[in-house]
Amino acid sequence: MASAARVLVVELNDSPEYQRILEGEPQTVGMRSGRVYLSPGKACGRHSTKGHEEILVFLTGQGELLIGEEDCFEVGRGKVCYIPPQTVHDVRNTGEEGLTYIYCVAPAGG
């Protein structure tokens, strides 16, 4: 059973800026999370999950999830994406409104 001292509730804001949600220890065992807002035509930038796994939960807008050099997936409101460890990826807003999503990154279990 979870201890009440370890439970954390964070309120999301409506600002178009990045919002950190979880920062890892001591808030969590190792998970990090944030809310990302991308204006039309913007991207978060290519990066790797390295030794972590990641989930993206899309709240508004539409865009593309680019995996590696070739794979591209349509994403947007109501979609959830899992990205495995050691995966280079980028998210790009292809729509005419803001693309907002929450990411959660955690160390991959061994």
Beta strands, then each sheet from edge to edge (+ up, - down):
strand 1: 19-23
strand 2: 32-38
strand 3: 47-48
strand 4: 52-60
strand 5: 62-67
strand 6: 71-76
strand 7: 80-83
strand 8: 88-93
strand 9: 99-107
sheet 1: 1+ 2- 9+ 4- 7+
sheet 2: 3+ 8- 5+ 6-
end
